[in-house]
Amino acid sequence: LEKNREWMNNHPGESLVTEPRLRHKDGTWRWMESTSRNLIDNQAVKAFVTNFKNIHQRKEAEEALRRNEERFRTLIEKSTEVISLIDSDHNCTYVSPSVEMVTGYPGDEYSVLSWRELSHPDEIEKLRKTWKWVNDHPEQTITFTSRFRHNDGTWRWMENTARNLVDNPSVGSVVVNFHDITERKNAEDALKQTTEELDRFFN
């Protein structure tokens, strides 16, 4: 407050907007928006004029939003699930930070790669049909698996969930979530192979 008064003494006629906390009659502290103006040199006023209004609810809402955004950011950064937004031209407009952990590609590199570049050649036709289904079925969800080229050159199995929300004004994209299921697929394939070998041995 002393710095505010010093500023106003040095800036006659100018306004200073601040957001102080004032103690309410009930003992609680409330956020206020204060606008002060030095009119000492104005012969009709000869005073500092201060107007203020209660902005406590707005400040609490802003703080709650900040905490929610921080919580969401922490969740998506640490998650093994990648969240991506794909526009109607199949351009990636957003990808969560977890993409580098899952795919090896930094977000800016991943965003400019096409799905054809990242998909196994044997699955291009299947994925083309999948995308057509997604485009033809707005608001509906489809889950599918596919092989993905990791940045280290290996092929990883991904489980993907896609939902077409292009017509939703608050989203305007196809939302695709995916995560690595390579270990699970390898275990399933090993179990299948063992089962087939046992069947051949006993039959």
Backbone bond lengths (Angstrom), bond angles and torsions (degrees), N, CA, C in turn:
res aa  C-N    CA-C-N  psi(-1)  N-CA   C-N-CA  omega(-1)  CA-C   N-CA-C  phi
1 L - - - 1.462 - - 1.528 111.33 -
2 E 1.342 115.65 -37.07 1.461 118.54 178.55 1.522 110.76 -63.55
3 K 1.357 116.84 -38.82 1.465 119.89 178.08 1.527 110.67 -65.92
4 N 1.347 116.37 -37.37 1.463 119.68 178.02 1.522 110.74 -63.80
5 R 1.344 116.39 -43.16 1.465 119.81 179.27 1.528 110.66 -64.62
6 E 1.351 117.30 -39.78 1.456 120.63 177.83 1.523 110.98 -62.72
7 W 1.371 115.88 -41.99 1.470 119.32 179.35 1.517 110.36 -61.78
8 M 1.331 116.26 -44.03 1.463 119.93 -177.86 1.524 111.23 -66.48
9 N 1.343 117.14 -35.95 1.470 119.49 177.33 1.520 111.02 -62.09
10 N 1.342 115.02 -33.40 1.465 119.52 -178.21 1.519 113.68 -89.23
11 H 1.342 117.78 -4.41 1.471 121.11 -178.76 1.522 110.35 -133.12
12 P 1.305 117.49 66.48 1.475 119.89 -179.87 1.530 111.60 -61.07
13 G 1.323 115.24 137.15 1.460 120.88 177.70 1.513 114.33 86.98
14 E 1.368 117.90 -13.43 1.458 120.92 -179.29 1.527 110.95 -95.28
15 S 1.345 115.22 155.36 1.463 120.76 -177.49 1.530 110.54 -99.10
16 L 1.310 115.52 145.50 1.455 122.38 176.61 1.521 108.67 -124.83
17 V 1.346 116.27 122.93 1.460 121.49 -179.87 1.515 108.52 -106.73
18 T 1.316 117.24 126.77 1.457 122.85 179.27 1.524 109.45 -135.51
19 E 1.338 115.26 168.87 1.471 121.12 179.10 1.528 109.14 -129.03
20 P 1.316 116.73 77.00 1.468 119.53 -179.92 1.526 111.65 -84.13
21 R 1.333 115.04 163.48 1.463 120.67 171.10 1.524 108.46 -102.06
22 L 1.314 116.18 130.12 1.454 121.58 179.81 1.519 109.65 -117.82
23 R 1.335 114.75 145.65 1.456 119.10 -178.87 1.526 110.00 -81.40
24 H 1.333 115.06 121.84 1.460 122.09 178.62 1.530 109.88 -73.84
25 K 1.309 116.28 162.98 1.457 121.27 178.28 1.526 112.02 -58.21
26 D 1.358 117.07 -31.03 1.468 120.42 -178.93 1.537 112.70 -81.01
27 G 1.337 116.61 2.47 1.455 120.86 176.91 1.515 115.05 96.18
28 T 1.313 118.25 -11.55 1.459 120.94 179.39 1.519 110.54 -83.59
29 W 1.340 114.48 160.14 1.465 120.11 178.19 1.523 109.73 -98.84
30 R 1.323 116.58 130.77 1.461 122.40 -177.37 1.524 109.97 -120.11
31 W 1.354 114.33 139.42 1.458 119.71 175.46 1.526 110.20 -77.57
32 M 1.324 115.77 134.63 1.458 122.02 178.05 1.521 109.53 -126.53
33 E 1.312 115.30 153.60 1.459 120.21 169.95 1.513 106.79 -107.49
34 S 1.326 115.07 119.74 1.460 120.56 -173.93 1.520 110.15 -114.88
35 T 1.330 116.01 132.26 1.461 121.90 174.95 1.523 107.87 -119.80
36 S 1.338 114.95 116.35 1.470 120.16 -176.67 1.529 109.99 -118.61
37 R 1.349 113.78 148.24 1.469 118.50 -179.43 1.523 109.36 -143.14
38 N 1.312 114.47 133.65 1.454 120.60 179.35 1.524 110.12 -84.83
39 L 1.331 115.08 106.35 1.467 120.77 179.13 1.532 110.53 -118.16
40 I 1.341 115.29 30.10 1.457 120.25 178.58 1.527 111.34 -58.43
41 D 1.351 114.73 -38.37 1.472 118.65 -177.03 1.515 113.11 -80.59
42 N 1.319 117.30 -6.57 1.468 120.76 177.56 1.523 108.10 -82.47
43 Q 1.317 116.63 115.69 1.458 120.60 -174.62 1.522 112.71 -63.23
44 A 1.335 117.17 -23.19 1.469 119.57 179.92 1.521 112.38 -82.56
45 V 1.341 116.36 -14.70 1.472 119.81 -175.70 1.526 111.20 -119.06
46 K 1.355 116.95 -58.42 1.453 123.77 -178.93 1.533 112.84 52.82
47 A 1.362 115.42 49.79 1.468 119.76 -178.52 1.522 110.20 -162.89
48 F 1.338 114.15 165.30 1.465 120.11 167.50 1.533 107.10 -84.57
49 V 1.312 116.08 126.35 1.465 120.60 -179.29 1.534 108.37 -104.07
50 T 1.331 116.38 124.53 1.464 121.24 -178.72 1.522 110.25 -126.62
51 N 1.301 114.93 126.66 1.469 121.70 172.24 1.524 107.42 -113.92
52 F 1.319 117.03 141.62 1.456 118.36 176.36 1.517 110.36 -146.23
53 K 1.334 114.46 154.94 1.457 121.13 178.97 1.514 109.48 -138.63
54 N 1.317 115.73 155.46 1.456 122.21 -178.39 1.534 109.88 -78.63
55 I 1.329 116.17 119.83 1.475 120.39 177.74 1.532 109.69 -120.70
56 H 1.323 116.23 23.60 1.457 120.30 -173.87 1.536 112.09 -61.03
57 Q 1.325 117.37 -44.64 1.463 119.59 -179.54 1.517 111.25 -63.61
58 R 1.333 116.87 -39.34 1.469 119.96 178.99 1.524 110.73 -64.54
59 K 1.339 116.51 -43.54 1.460 119.99 -179.99 1.522 111.59 -65.13
60 E 1.324 117.05 -39.09 1.462 120.03 177.64 1.523 110.55 -64.94
61 A 1.353 116.64 -40.16 1.463 120.62 178.66 1.531 110.52 -64.96
62 E 1.334 117.15 -40.41 1.460 120.76 178.56 1.522 110.86 -64.50
63 E 1.339 116.73 -39.98 1.462 120.61 179.73 1.528 110.63 -67.64
64 A 1.341 116.39 -40.58 1.467 119.74 178.09 1.524 110.52 -63.49
65 L 1.340 116.79 -40.16 1.461 120.80 178.10 1.523 110.60 -64.98
66 R 1.336 117.31 -41.46 1.457 120.92 178.75 1.524 110.83 -61.64
67 R 1.338 116.76 -43.27 1.466 119.79 179.67 1.520 111.17 -65.19
68 N 1.345 116.38 -40.45 1.466 119.76 179.27 1.525 111.21 -64.87
69 E 1.331 116.59 -41.04 1.463 120.61 179.21 1.525 110.49 -65.36
70 E 1.335 116.41 -40.35 1.469 120.14 178.51 1.520 110.80 -65.69
71 R 1.341 116.31 -40.53 1.464 120.41 178.97 1.527 110.31 -64.64
72 F 1.352 116.36 -44.31 1.459 120.82 179.41 1.526 110.69 -63.42
73 R 1.339 116.42 -42.03 1.461 120.48 -179.38 1.529 110.49 -62.64
74 T 1.327 115.93 -41.80 1.467 119.84 179.34 1.519 110.63 -64.00
75 L 1.333 116.80 -41.02 1.460 120.63 -178.73 1.528 111.58 -64.23
76 I 1.332 117.10 -46.93 1.465 118.86 -175.91 1.521 111.54 -73.86
77 E 1.345 117.94 -27.37 1.457 119.77 178.97 1.521 111.37 -72.21
78 K 1.321 117.37 -33.54 1.459 121.63 -177.41 1.527 112.69 -94.82
79 S 1.304 117.49 -8.10 1.455 121.00 -175.09 1.524 111.08 -74.27
80 T 1.345 115.58 149.31 1.468 120.20 172.75 1.523 110.63 -90.29
81 E 1.313 116.55 4.36 1.457 122.74 177.65 1.525 108.38 -100.46
82 V 1.322 116.61 129.56 1.456 120.72 177.88 1.527 108.98 -95.37
83 I 1.309 116.09 135.36 1.462 122.05 176.51 1.515 107.57 -113.67
84 S 1.326 116.79 127.89 1.463 120.10 178.88 1.518 110.21 -135.45
85 L 1.331 115.23 151.55 1.460 122.36 176.41 1.515 108.57 -116.85
86 I 1.338 115.75 127.05 1.467 122.04 -177.46 1.522 108.76 -119.03
87 D 1.331 117.02 127.01 1.458 118.90 -179.08 1.527 111.29 -82.06
88 S 1.325 115.96 -179.91 1.466 120.72 -174.93 1.533 112.76 -65.38
89 D 1.342 117.49 -17.83 1.466 121.41 177.10 1.530 111.95 -95.98
90 H 1.338 116.15 12.50 1.470 123.38 179.01 1.524 112.90 68.23
91 N 1.337 117.14 23.88 1.453 120.83 174.91 1.528 109.33 -91.36
92 C 1.307 116.09 138.15 1.464 120.86 178.12 1.529 108.34 -81.62
93 T 1.310 117.05 114.46 1.462 121.18 -178.05 1.524 112.17 -98.13
94 Y 1.316 116.99 -15.64 1.469 120.78 176.28 1.515 108.94 -157.78
95 V 1.332 115.39 142.80 1.462 120.55 171.74 1.520 107.00 -144.84
96 S 1.317 116.90 138.92 1.458 121.10 -176.31 1.531 110.98 -71.01
97 P 1.333 117.49 155.10 1.469 121.17 -177.30 1.524 113.84 -57.82
98 S 1.335 117.65 -23.02 1.467 121.01 -178.73 1.522 112.38 -66.59
99 V 1.322 118.37 -8.97 1.468 120.99 -177.70 1.529 111.15 -60.33
100 E 1.326 117.72 -36.11 1.468 119.21 -177.97 1.521 110.48 -68.71
101 M 1.335 117.34 -37.74 1.450 120.73 179.19 1.531 110.89 -66.37
102 V 1.328 116.78 -36.57 1.465 120.86 -175.43 1.521 112.33 -85.08
103 T 1.323 117.95 -39.75 1.470 121.05 -172.72 1.526 114.41 -110.13
104 G 1.339 117.00 -15.34 1.455 119.48 -176.94 1.515 113.89 86.69
105 Y 1.350 117.66 -8.96 1.459 121.11 -179.87 1.535 110.08 -97.32
106 P 1.338 118.46 130.39 1.459 119.32 169.87 1.530 109.80 -60.06
107 G 1.314 116.91 153.59 1.461 120.60 -174.92 1.508 114.44 -54.24
108 D 1.353 117.46 -40.67 1.463 119.47 -177.69 1.525 111.60 -69.00
109 E 1.342 117.10 -32.81 1.458 119.61 177.22 1.523 110.84 -73.70
110 Y 1.329 116.01 -43.06 1.463 119.95 -178.54 1.530 110.83 -61.29
111 S 1.320 117.19 -39.41 1.466 121.49 -173.30 1.517 113.60 -63.79
112 V 1.338 117.83 -24.89 1.470 119.80 -176.96 1.525 112.22 -97.80
113 L 1.347 117.07 -1.49 1.469 119.66 177.76 1.525 109.62 -89.29
114 S 1.322 116.85 140.08 1.463 120.64 178.69 1.518 110.09 -83.74
115 W 1.334 115.18 158.15 1.465 119.07 179.93 1.523 111.06 -62.79
116 R 1.332 116.94 -28.86 1.469 119.88 178.51 1.535 111.07 -66.57
117 E 1.345 116.71 -37.55 1.462 120.06 179.40 1.523 111.92 -66.45
118 L 1.338 116.12 -30.11 1.459 120.79 -173.86 1.521 113.29 -96.05
119 S 1.332 116.97 -9.59 1.466 120.31 -174.03 1.528 111.62 -98.30
120 H 1.316 115.42 150.27 1.468 120.94 177.88 1.527 109.21 -65.21
121 P 1.322 118.19 136.70 1.474 121.16 -178.24 1.522 113.66 -54.10
122 D 1.332 117.05 -34.01 1.467 119.65 -178.09 1.525 112.65 -71.22
123 E 1.321 117.45 -11.58 1.462 120.07 -174.65 1.524 113.44 -113.96
124 I 1.321 117.41 4.89 1.466 121.00 -178.39 1.525 111.09 -58.32
125 E 1.332 116.48 -45.86 1.468 119.73 -177.46 1.532 110.46 -66.50
126 K 1.333 116.85 -41.54 1.465 119.90 178.24 1.523 110.80 -61.29
127 L 1.325 116.66 -42.32 1.461 120.11 -179.22 1.520 111.54 -70.33
128 R 1.315 116.82 -34.32 1.478 119.62 176.66 1.520 109.74 -61.10
129 K 1.342 116.84 -43.26 1.466 120.74 178.64 1.529 110.79 -67.36
130 T 1.324 115.93 -35.26 1.462 119.53 178.26 1.519 110.65 -64.06
131 W 1.340 116.52 -45.46 1.461 119.64 178.90 1.517 111.80 -62.92
132 K 1.329 116.32 -37.15 1.464 119.27 177.59 1.530 110.04 -62.92
133 W 1.332 116.57 -41.23 1.465 120.27 178.53 1.525 109.86 -62.48
134 V 1.305 116.81 -43.24 1.469 121.28 179.48 1.524 110.68 -61.13
135 N 1.338 116.34 -44.71 1.464 120.10 179.69 1.525 112.09 -64.77
136 D 1.330 116.68 -32.95 1.462 121.01 -176.90 1.523 113.63 -86.18
137 H 1.330 117.66 -6.81 1.468 121.04 -176.10 1.530 110.94 -130.43
138 P 1.334 116.60 71.54 1.465 119.30 179.11 1.525 111.72 -59.96
139 E 1.328 114.03 146.06 1.466 123.72 178.47 1.526 113.70 73.55
140 Q 1.341 118.24 -6.55 1.459 119.97 -179.52 1.535 110.73 -98.08
141 T 1.316 115.00 156.91 1.464 121.53 -174.83 1.527 110.69 -114.01
142 I 1.316 115.84 139.60 1.459 121.19 175.94 1.533 108.29 -130.75
143 T 1.320 115.69 140.18 1.467 121.66 177.43 1.524 108.82 -117.63
144 F 1.328 116.81 133.76 1.466 120.48 -177.45 1.527 109.14 -153.06
145 T 1.313 115.36 159.51 1.459 120.50 176.53 1.523 109.40 -109.46
146 S 1.325 114.71 151.87 1.463 119.06 178.58 1.527 108.93 -157.73
147 R 1.339 115.48 160.38 1.455 120.15 177.22 1.523 109.48 -93.50
148 F 1.312 115.11 135.87 1.458 122.88 -172.59 1.525 109.48 -123.72
149 R 1.319 116.52 135.28 1.463 120.59 179.01 1.522 110.28 -81.72
150 H 1.328 116.32 109.20 1.455 121.68 178.13 1.523 109.54 -69.84
151 N 1.304 116.65 160.83 1.463 120.62 -179.47 1.526 112.40 -64.70
152 D 1.337 116.84 -19.75 1.470 119.07 177.68 1.529 112.61 -86.73
153 G 1.349 116.35 3.98 1.462 121.14 176.28 1.511 114.88 94.02
154 T 1.322 118.32 -10.16 1.463 121.00 179.29 1.518 110.42 -83.20
155 W 1.330 114.87 160.64 1.457 120.49 176.71 1.525 109.17 -98.35
156 R 1.320 116.25 128.48 1.452 121.70 -179.61 1.535 108.86 -117.99
157 W 1.308 115.53 143.26 1.455 120.09 174.97 1.532 109.80 -84.27
158 M 1.326 115.30 131.49 1.462 121.02 178.51 1.526 109.46 -120.31
159 E 1.319 115.25 142.83 1.467 120.61 169.61 1.518 106.62 -102.60
160 N 1.328 115.07 122.58 1.469 121.41 -172.72 1.518 110.84 -115.43
161 T 1.312 115.67 143.24 1.464 122.27 171.46 1.518 107.66 -126.35
162 A 1.326 117.18 124.62 1.460 121.42 -177.84 1.527 110.21 -124.05
163 R 1.317 115.55 140.01 1.465 121.28 176.95 1.517 108.86 -139.46
164 N 1.311 116.11 128.79 1.455 122.29 -177.23 1.529 110.01 -84.64
165 L 1.341 115.97 104.92 1.466 121.41 177.06 1.525 110.67 -118.71
166 V 1.333 115.73 30.31 1.458 121.02 179.99 1.519 111.33 -60.19
167 D 1.327 117.21 -37.18 1.467 120.89 -177.56 1.526 112.69 -83.68
168 N 1.315 116.81 -4.33 1.462 120.28 177.24 1.527 108.23 -83.41
169 P 1.342 118.82 114.80 1.473 120.45 -173.78 1.523 114.03 -61.25
170 S 1.329 117.55 -24.94 1.464 119.79 -179.04 1.527 112.29 -83.07
171 V 1.341 117.56 -10.42 1.462 121.43 -179.81 1.529 110.84 -121.45
172 G 1.324 116.89 -58.49 1.463 121.79 177.05 1.511 114.67 64.93
173 S 1.338 117.30 30.32 1.459 120.49 -176.11 1.522 110.42 -153.31
174 V 1.329 114.38 165.59 1.456 119.78 165.26 1.528 106.35 -86.20
175 V 1.320 116.28 126.12 1.462 120.95 -179.54 1.532 108.19 -94.73
176 V 1.316 116.47 120.80 1.467 121.70 -179.27 1.529 108.92 -120.38
177 N 1.307 116.29 121.93 1.463 122.54 172.65 1.530 107.64 -109.03
178 F 1.316 116.92 140.63 1.467 118.41 175.66 1.519 110.48 -151.73
179 H 1.332 114.92 154.12 1.457 121.02 176.96 1.530 109.31 -147.09
180 D 1.313 115.66 158.82 1.456 123.06 -174.88 1.531 110.47 -79.08
181 I 1.337 115.93 124.33 1.471 120.37 177.82 1.527 109.92 -122.12
182 T 1.345 116.49 25.80 1.457 120.23 -175.74 1.525 112.04 -58.77
183 E 1.311 117.53 -46.00 1.466 120.11 -179.15 1.523 110.73 -61.44
184 R 1.327 116.38 -41.48 1.467 119.59 178.96 1.523 111.10 -64.02
185 K 1.336 116.51 -43.33 1.465 120.43 179.92 1.523 110.80 -64.37
186 N 1.319 116.58 -41.63 1.459 119.68 179.32 1.525 110.81 -63.06
187 A 1.332 116.67 -40.35 1.468 120.28 178.61 1.519 110.73 -65.65
188 E 1.336 116.26 -40.75 1.469 120.40 178.93 1.527 110.48 -64.29
189 D 1.335 116.20 -42.70 1.465 120.13 -179.93 1.529 111.09 -65.74
190 A 1.347 116.27 -38.82 1.467 119.93 179.33 1.524 110.52 -66.11
191 L 1.340 116.15 -40.50 1.462 120.09 178.57 1.519 110.64 -65.73
192 K 1.314 116.90 -40.92 1.458 121.14 179.20 1.525 110.47 -62.73
193 Q 1.341 115.89 -43.66 1.463 119.67 -179.65 1.526 111.09 -64.35
194 T 1.339 116.29 -41.78 1.458 120.21 178.74 1.523 111.04 -63.16
195 T 1.331 116.26 -42.59 1.461 121.03 179.28 1.524 111.06 -61.92
196 E 1.333 116.57 -43.40 1.463 120.46 179.34 1.527 111.10 -64.41
197 E 1.342 117.33 -39.50 1.457 120.14 178.74 1.517 111.87 -65.98
198 L 1.349 117.07 -38.63 1.450 120.71 177.63 1.519 111.15 -66.75
199 D 1.349 115.67 -39.03 1.481 119.28 177.93 1.530 110.54 -61.88
200 R 1.341 117.12 -42.04 1.459 119.96 -179.80 1.531 110.70 -67.59
201 F 1.310 115.96 -34.97 1.458 119.95 -176.94 1.525 111.32 -70.03
202 F 1.334 117.31 -39.32 1.465 120.40 -175.19 1.524 112.82 -93.24
203 N 1.319 118.63 -6.92 1.459 120.61 -178.22 1.530 111.33 -113.66
